Structures are given as C-alpha cells and as structure tokens.
Amino acid sequence: TLVTLRAHWRTHRHPRLLFPALGRSGQAAALASTPMAISSVQGALRRAKAQARIAKRAVSIHTLRHAYATHLLEEGVNLRVIQRHMGHASLESTMVYLHLTHKGQEDAYALIDRLMGDL
C-alpha cells in the first residue's frame, strides 16, 4: 500500500493533502485547497467493486473504515492507538469495534484457559 500511495503522491505532490480535489481539468491537484469530494471517493469504490466483481450492495467507504479498525484490533493493536488512528474523540466510539471481532473473544478464552490450566 505504501508503494502505491507514494506513486499516487508523485502525481500531484500536494504539500498537505494525500487526496486533493483534482478540479475539472484533473490537473489542479497540487494547488487544491480542499480534499477530494466524498462522491469521487464513493465513485472510485463503486468502480473497484465492479472490477472485483463484488456483488454485495452494503459495501461502502465506511465498511472499509470498520474493516481497518477491526483488523487492527484482531492483530492486538491497543484500543487507544486505534482510537487515535480513527480520529475518535472518545474511547466509547472506538469500543464499537470490540463486538465486531470473534478472534479477540477466542484469544481471550484461550488465554483464560491457559491461565486456569496452570492452577
């Protein structure tokens, strides 16, 4: 992903925005004062879904955000770190992802079983 993002940045070299508004000509990225419109991002996701032949209708940008947070949680990333990455003001907002993962629950059960087995 980093290689792809670096290649993308080289096409516009905006000092602040990774995904700047391109303007009607598609050439104004380096001078943009606003980020890419959400409708452009949603359109790109729709095209990517079609290209990947994903038929599920309920896939959105927000779905990707949830998946990212859930994968971080399943890999053992601290909830506070996830909170910062997601830009959540309160930890309660981030805690929504706790119920989305079965792996975390399974890992907790395995740890408890292992600890109780030593008694």
C-alpha positions as CSV (number, residue, x, y, z in Angstrom):
1,T,0.0,0.0,0.0
2,L,2.8,2.4,0.9
3,V,4.4,2.0,-2.6
4,T,1.0,2.7,-4.2
5,L,0.4,5.8,-2.0
6,R,3.9,7.1,-2.8
7,A,3.3,6.7,-6.5
8,H,0.0,8.5,-6.2
9,W,1.6,11.3,-4.3
10,R,4.2,11.8,-7.0
11,T,1.4,12.6,-9.5
12,H,0.3,15.6,-7.5
13,R,2.8,16.4,-4.8
14,H,0.4,18.4,-2.7
15,P,2.1,19.7,0.5
16,R,-0.8,18.8,2.8
17,L,-3.4,16.6,1.2
18,L,-2.9,13.0,0.1
19,F,-6.1,13.0,-1.9
20,P,-6.7,16.6,-3.0
21,A,-9.6,17.8,-5.2
22,L,-8.3,17.5,-8.8
23,G,-10.5,20.2,-10.4
24,R,-12.4,19.8,-13.6
25,S,-9.3,19.6,-15.7
26,G,-7.8,16.9,-13.4
27,Q,-4.6,18.9,-13.3
28,A,-5.2,21.2,-10.2
29,A,-4.2,18.7,-7.5
30,A,-1.0,20.5,-6.4
31,L,-2.9,23.7,-5.9
32,A,-6.1,22.3,-4.3
33,S,-7.3,23.9,-1.1
34,T,-9.8,21.1,-0.4
35,P,-9.7,17.3,-0.2
36,M,-11.2,15.1,-2.9
37,A,-15.0,15.1,-2.7
38,I,-16.6,12.1,-0.9
39,S,-18.7,11.5,-4.1
40,S,-15.4,11.0,-6.0
41,V,-14.2,8.5,-3.4
42,Q,-17.5,6.7,-3.4
43,G,-17.4,6.5,-7.2
44,A,-13.9,5.1,-7.1
45,L,-15.1,2.4,-4.7
46,R,-18.1,1.6,-6.9
47,R,-15.8,1.1,-9.9
48,A,-13.3,-1.0,-7.8
49,K,-16.3,-3.2,-6.5
50,A,-17.5,-3.7,-10.1
51,Q,-14.0,-4.6,-11.3
52,A,-13.5,-7.0,-8.4
53,R,-17.0,-8.5,-9.1
54,I,-18.2,-7.8,-5.6
55,A,-21.9,-8.1,-5.7
56,K,-22.7,-7.2,-2.1
57,R,-24.5,-3.9,-2.0
58,A,-23.7,-2.9,1.5
59,V,-20.0,-2.2,0.9
60,S,-19.1,1.5,1.4
61,I,-16.2,3.7,2.4
62,H,-17.4,3.3,6.0
63,T,-17.3,-0.5,5.6
64,L,-13.6,-0.2,4.8
65,R,-13.1,2.0,7.8
66,H,-14.7,-0.6,10.0
67,A,-12.7,-3.4,8.5
68,Y,-9.5,-1.4,9.1
69,A,-10.3,-0.9,12.8
70,T,-11.4,-4.5,13.2
71,H,-8.2,-5.9,11.6
72,L,-6.1,-3.7,13.9
73,L,-8.0,-4.9,16.9
74,E,-7.6,-8.5,15.8
75,E,-3.9,-8.1,15.4
76,G,-3.6,-6.9,19.0
77,V,-3.3,-3.2,18.4
78,N,-4.1,-1.3,21.6
79,L,-7.6,0.3,21.6
80,R,-6.2,3.7,22.4
81,V,-3.9,3.5,19.4
82,I,-6.9,2.6,17.2
83,Q,-8.8,5.5,18.7
84,R,-6.1,7.9,17.6
85,H,-5.9,6.4,14.1
86,M,-9.6,6.6,13.7
87,G,-9.8,10.2,14.9
88,H,-12.3,9.4,17.6
89,A,-12.7,11.9,20.4
90,S,-13.9,9.3,22.9
91,L,-12.9,5.8,23.6
92,E,-16.5,4.8,23.6
93,S,-16.7,5.5,19.9
94,T,-13.8,3.1,19.3
95,M,-15.2,0.4,21.5
96,V,-17.9,-0.2,18.9
97,Y,-15.3,-2.4,17.2
98,L,-15.0,-4.7,20.2
99,H,-18.2,-6.5,19.4
100,L,-17.3,-7.0,15.7
101,T,-14.4,-9.3,16.3
102,H,-14.7,-13.0,17.3
103,K,-11.0,-13.5,17.1
104,G,-10.4,-11.3,20.1
105,Q,-13.0,-13.2,22.1
106,E,-11.4,-16.5,21.1
107,D,-8.0,-15.3,22.0
108,A,-9.3,-14.2,25.4
109,Y,-10.9,-17.6,26.0
110,A,-7.6,-19.3,25.1
111,L,-5.6,-17.1,27.4
112,I,-8.0,-17.7,30.3
113,D,-8.0,-21.5,29.6
114,R,-4.2,-21.5,29.6
115,L,-4.0,-19.5,32.9
116,M,-6.6,-21.7,34.6
117,G,-4.8,-24.8,33.4
118,D,-1.8,-23.8,35.4
119,L,-3.7,-23.8,38.7
